[in-house]
Amino acid sequence: MAQKLQKLELTWIGKGNEPRHEPRILIEDPSKSCGDLHTGNMLIQGDNLLALKALEQNYSGKIKCIAIDPPYNTGSAFEHYDDGKEHSIWLELMSSRLKVLHRLLSDDGSIWIAIDDNEAHYLKILLDEIFGRSNFVASVIWEKAYSERMDAKGFSTSHDYILVYRKTDKQKVNQLLKEQNERQFTFFDEKMGKYYRRRSLRKEGSESLRSDRPSMWYEIEAPDGTKIFPYKPDGAEGRWRWNKENVITNKESLEFILKEKNRWEIYVKQYLEEEATRPPNTLWKQEEVGHNHEAKEEVKAFNKTDIFATPKPERLIQKILSIATKENDIVLDSFLGSGTTAAVAQKMKRKWIGIEVGEHAITHCLPRLQKVVSGEDKGGITESVNWQGGGGFKFYTLAPSLIQKDNYGSEIINPTLNPNMLATK
Ligand SMILES: C[S@@+](CC[C@H](N)C(=O)[O-])C[C@H]1O[C@@H](n2cnc3c(N)ncnc32)[C@H](O)[C@@H]1O
């Protein structure tokens, strides 16, 4: 007798009995569309399950990065949305959306989900089930607060997670420029148009003098035979640890060194090196990617009176998009909130689709993205990426239900939908 296949899985009330949803179409509201209307960028107001399903026909397998920040199920009732669902309902809500998101992702794409301890570990298992355990990429710890909450009962939680999964093993993690991770160790050489690693000479002190420890001191030799010791600003020689990388092989490099020799730090071999990059790590400190307070300050610029309670900082999304995408890739956020992912994608020259069910699609996302397009938004990452404005997007809502019941209880096509709408893909 064939044995019943057993598998380890998370289950919840209602699992496997999900309601079927009638397909819906997206209708543009031209009065809210903005700037260049041919970019393909979409701001959609509506429930994300219906909107994602409406996107499937044109976007399946085309989205490079999904960055979402769903309600964490903390039990709070925020002004703009409810964040306290029964556990099974939350799992069902996430499960149905993740299945569509999985279909939308390209083979080399990845999904990034912000979450905290309320549901993180259940969500991980859900993701294992939908994406496959072998497609787990990372669990990033994001330091979301810069200080302890003095009113905390017990621990003051200072981190959230960002769970990262890929669609297939075709996904590549972009290396980060050293500058992004380790600004102080990197410099940009205008002349060579590249980033290089900065190598600091050791701390001063009597034991650092060449006369004290001659074996630690080496001249740097150029191909033409010229030799130099680097100098510190006070005129004393700096120490240079020898390794084969420290060879200068062209005159240009030598001139640079001679020019720089009175500085405490000297930059050498890196002229021959590719951009100084390194793999991203999984601990994201607030100094580098921002914290919750920074994010709230950012959104105040778009709506001073009606502050959105749970935005993410632009620098955090910038880091995600740097690792997961390149220019012109499509980024999707189906829990758009105040519009951060779309704003950052636009400033980083990615294409984007944002979905938000609440009224804040109009009161927060719309004005924010209009200002990004017009170049009036000076906040967030604008300055660091030298964003001057440009691009545009179309604004969409979900069309009413296709099927209605007539007076006799029979199902009919909704008479308010015109032929053009019905022909919309
Ligand atoms: C934590 S917030 C996202 C904040 C966002 N990352 C930002 O930077 O502003 C979660 C958002 O998901 C939205 N949301 C919840 N359920 C949704 C649904 N079914 N469809 C679309 N949006 C939904 C909520 O209205 C809320 O704005």
The ligand as an ORCA input file, in Angstrom:
! r2SCAN-3c Opt
* xyz 0 1
  C       4.029     49.099      7.897
  S       3.119     49.943      6.736
  C       4.272     50.167      5.424
  C       5.129     51.388      5.613
  C       6.050     51.695      4.456
  N       7.152     50.767      4.403
  C       6.587     53.094      4.554
  O       7.812     53.296      4.476
  O       5.792     54.032      4.692
  C       2.038     48.732      6.108
  C       1.057     49.262      5.056
  O       0.403     48.173      4.450
  C      -0.901     48.597      4.103
  N      -1.755     47.430      3.880
  C      -2.209     46.539      4.807
  N      -2.995     45.614      4.219
  C      -3.024     45.922      2.894
  C      -3.699     45.337      1.787
  N      -4.472     44.271      1.923
  N      -3.516     45.915      0.574
  C      -2.747     46.999      0.423
  N      -2.091     47.601      1.443
  C      -2.236     47.071      2.673
  C      -1.329     49.425      5.301
  O      -2.400     50.305      4.978
  C      -0.028     50.160      5.637
  O       0.006     51.393      5.016
*
